[in-house]
């Protein structure tokens, strides 16, 4: 895979777009972010298996976070189906991605 090289200003524009999305619906974005963070912390606190389970689930959690941001951006209702859209078909690939060293 070849990464696209973009000027540094695109990074600044990306951050500004993120703040604009947050301003559009602050409570939902805060809940989505804290839910992601809480899930990561709780998984990491599970004795013995947590540190091994978290990297496997992190790509799936990141897709769910992205789906939530997309639903907020499009003004769609924030339901669980919106969060898990597209994960079922790519579940194995996401687990493999998390299992890479």
N, C-alpha and C positions, 0 to 999 in steps of 0.2 A: 504494500500500500504506500502510495506517495502522499506525503503531507503537503498541503498547499501552504506556500509562504505568503503572508500578507503583511502589509505595513503595520507599524506599531499602533497607529491611530485606530485600526480595526478593533484592537483590544480595548481601547478606551470607549469606543462606540458600543461594544458588547457590554461593558460595565454599565454604561448609561442606559442601555435597553433593559438591563436587569433591574435597575432602580426604577425605571418607568413601569415595568411589570409589577414591582412591589407596590408602587404608589396606586396602581389600579385597584388592587384588592389586598391591603396589608394583613388583615386577620387570616385570610386563607393562605397567603404565602408564608406567614409566620407559623401557622399550624403545620403546613407541609414541611417546612424546614426543620422544625422541632420534632416532628414525627420521624423524619429521617435520622436526625441526630440521636433521638431516644432509642430507636431501633438498633442503631450501630452500638450504642453504649450498652444496652441490655444484652445484645448478642455477645459482646466482648466480655461481659461479666459472667457468662455461663462457664462454670468450672470445666476444665480439661478440653471440652469440644468447642467452646466459643471462639477462641482464636483461630481455630481451623475452619469453623463454619462461616465466620464472617467474610473472609475473602471469596468464598464460593457464592455467597448471597449478595455481595456488594454490587456487581453489575446489574442484577435484577432490581435492587433497591434504587440504583441510579436511573434505570429506565423508568421506574415508577415516579421518581421525582421529576424527570423530564416530561412524562405524560401529564403529571399534575400541572406543571408550568404551562404546557401547551393548552390544556383545558382552560386555565385561567386566561391565557392570552386570547383564546378564541371566544371567550364568554360562555363556554359550555357549562352545563351543570356539573358540579364537582361530586361525582359518584364513584363508587369503587370500580365500576366497569371502565371508567375513563383512566383510572390508575393502572389497571392490569392489561390494557389494550396492547396486543401484540406480543405479550410475554409467553403465552401458551405455546405458540408455534416455535419459539426460539429458546425455550427453556433449557435444552441441552447445550446449545451454543453459549448461552450466558453462563451456565455452570462451568463449561470448559474454559471460558474466558477468565472466570474467577479462579480456576485451578492452575492457571499458568504460573510458573515460577518467576 
